[in-house]
């Protein structure tokens, strides 16, 4: 029986997406002094975007066990306040999952505190 579930592992790649995902994973692993990077992965429904994300995650985890990967799906959330709060909760959870030391606990707690301040921001004109 076939499903339309996204392929999760590089070993199951039958469409040749792994090479692109590996290059993207390498590009995402920035040096510590980097200013950051924003990447958009666009494509039509069914064009393997989730498969590529799964592969990128696999490559990043293989090369950097301490990487913090946040999988956040905004389609599951409605409203500005809930969207932002949901992202920060996911981020805090990811920080705690990868590292459970005192620094990670403080960072996670601060991220959750930041999420509490998002609600009132929507009252400012032009924010939404």
C-alpha positions as CSV (number, residue, x, y, z in Angstrom):
1,X,0.0,0.0,0.0
2,X,1.3,3.5,-0.9
3,X,0.9,6.6,1.2
4,X,1.6,10.2,0.5
5,X,3.7,10.6,3.6
6,X,7.0,12.3,3.0
7,X,10.1,10.2,2.9
8,X,12.0,10.7,6.2
9,X,15.5,9.2,5.6
10,X,18.2,9.8,2.9
11,X,18.5,6.0,2.5
12,X,15.0,6.0,1.1
13,X,15.6,8.7,-1.5
14,X,14.4,7.5,-4.9
15,X,14.1,10.8,-6.6
16,X,17.6,12.2,-6.2
17,X,16.8,14.9,-3.7
18,X,19.6,13.9,-1.2
19,X,22.4,15.7,-3.0
20,X,20.6,19.1,-2.9
21,X,19.6,18.5,0.7
22,X,23.2,17.8,1.7
23,X,24.5,21.0,0.0
24,X,21.7,23.0,1.7
25,X,22.6,21.4,5.1
26,X,26.2,22.4,4.7
27,X,25.2,26.0,3.8
28,X,23.0,26.2,6.9
29,X,25.9,25.3,9.3
30,X,27.3,28.8,9.8
31,X,30.4,29.8,11.8
32,X,29.8,31.1,15.3
33,X,30.6,34.7,14.3
34,X,28.0,34.6,11.5
35,X,25.3,37.3,11.2
36,X,22.7,34.6,10.3
37,X,21.0,33.4,7.3
38,X,17.4,33.2,6.0
39,X,16.4,30.5,3.5
40,X,13.1,30.0,1.8
41,X,12.2,26.6,0.4
42,X,9.3,27.1,-2.1
43,X,7.5,24.8,-4.4
44,X,4.1,23.5,-5.4
45,X,2.2,21.0,-3.3
46,X,3.8,17.6,-3.7
47,X,7.2,18.9,-4.9
48,X,9.1,17.2,-2.0
49,X,9.7,20.3,0.2
50,X,9.1,18.2,3.3
51,X,11.3,15.4,2.0
52,X,14.1,17.9,1.5
53,X,13.6,19.3,5.0
54,X,13.7,15.8,6.4
55,X,17.0,15.1,4.6
56,X,18.5,18.5,5.6
57,X,17.7,17.7,9.2
58,X,19.3,14.3,8.9
59,X,22.5,15.7,7.4
60,X,22.7,18.5,10.0
61,X,22.2,16.1,12.9
62,X,24.8,13.7,11.5
63,X,27.4,16.5,11.2
64,X,26.5,18.5,14.4
65,X,24.9,16.6,17.2
66,X,24.4,19.8,19.2
67,X,22.5,21.7,16.5
68,X,19.2,23.0,17.6
69,X,16.6,22.3,14.9
70,X,13.2,23.8,15.2
71,X,10.4,22.3,13.1
72,X,7.6,24.8,13.1
73,X,4.5,24.6,10.9
74,X,2.7,27.9,10.9
75,X,-0.2,26.3,8.9
76,X,-1.4,24.6,12.1
77,X,-1.8,28.0,13.9
78,X,-4.1,30.9,13.3
79,X,-3.7,34.4,14.6
80,X,-0.6,36.6,15.1
81,X,-0.3,36.2,18.8
82,X,-0.7,32.4,18.7
83,X,1.7,32.1,15.8
84,X,4.5,34.0,17.6
85,X,3.9,32.3,20.9
86,X,3.8,28.9,19.2
87,X,7.1,29.6,17.6
88,X,8.8,30.6,20.8
89,X,7.4,27.6,22.6
90,X,8.8,25.3,19.9
91,X,12.1,27.1,20.1
92,X,12.3,26.7,23.9
93,X,11.4,23.0,23.6
94,X,14.1,22.4,21.0
95,X,16.7,24.1,23.1
96,X,15.8,21.8,26.1
97,X,15.7,18.8,23.9
98,X,19.2,19.2,22.5
99,X,20.9,20.4,25.7
100,X,19.7,20.1,29.2
101,X,22.5,22.1,31.0
102,X,22.0,25.3,33.0
103,X,22.8,27.6,30.1
104,X,20.1,25.8,27.9
105,X,17.6,25.9,30.8
106,X,18.2,29.7,31.3
107,X,18.0,30.3,27.5
108,X,14.8,28.3,27.3
109,X,13.2,30.1,30.2
110,X,14.1,33.5,28.6
111,X,12.6,32.5,25.3
112,X,9.4,31.5,27.1
113,X,9.4,34.8,28.9
114,X,9.7,36.6,25.5
115,X,6.7,34.7,24.3
116,X,4.6,36.2,27.1
117,X,5.3,39.7,25.8
118,X,4.2,39.0,22.2
119,X,0.5,39.2,23.1
120,X,0.4,43.0,23.9
121,X,2.5,43.8,20.8
122,X,-0.5,43.1,18.6
123,X,-2.2,46.2,20.1
124,X,0.4,48.5,18.5
125,X,-0.9,50.1,15.2
126,X,0.4,48.4,12.1
127,X,2.0,45.4,13.8
128,X,-0.4,42.9,12.3
